[in-house]
C-alpha cells in the first residue's frame, strides 16, 4: 500500500502570519494614536489639571459650607451671629439698634439729608431697598 505524503498547505501559515502582523499593527496604532496612546497623553494631562483645579474649587466651597454649618452648631451657637442673620433675613431691627438710612443709588448714608427729604421720598427709598 503506497503512502502519499502531502505537502503542507502554504495558505495556513501565511494567513496566520498576516493575522499576527495585522494584530501587531493594530496594537502599534493604539499605542501611538489611540485613545490612551502617546499622542493623547498631553490631552489627558490637561484634563487632569483642569479636574484638579475644579476639585480644589469644589473643596473650598465644601469647606465654606462646613464652616457655616459649624457656626450653627447648637453646642457652639453664637447668639450674636444668630440674631444678626435673623434680622438681616427678616429685614427687622431691635429697639436698641441704631439705624442708618442709606441711599441705594449712591450708597451714602442719609443722616445729613434726613431733614431735607420728605416722608414720601424716604418711603420710596425704603420700598426700593426692601425689593433688593
Buried (B, 14 or more C-beta within 10 A) or exposed (E): EEEEEEEEEEEEEEEEEEEEEEEEEEEEEEEEEBEEBEEBEEEEEEEEEEEEEEEEEEEEEEEEEEEEEEEEEEEEEEEEEEEEEEEEEEEEEEEEEEEEBBBEEEEEEBEEEEEEBEEEEBEEBEEEEEEE
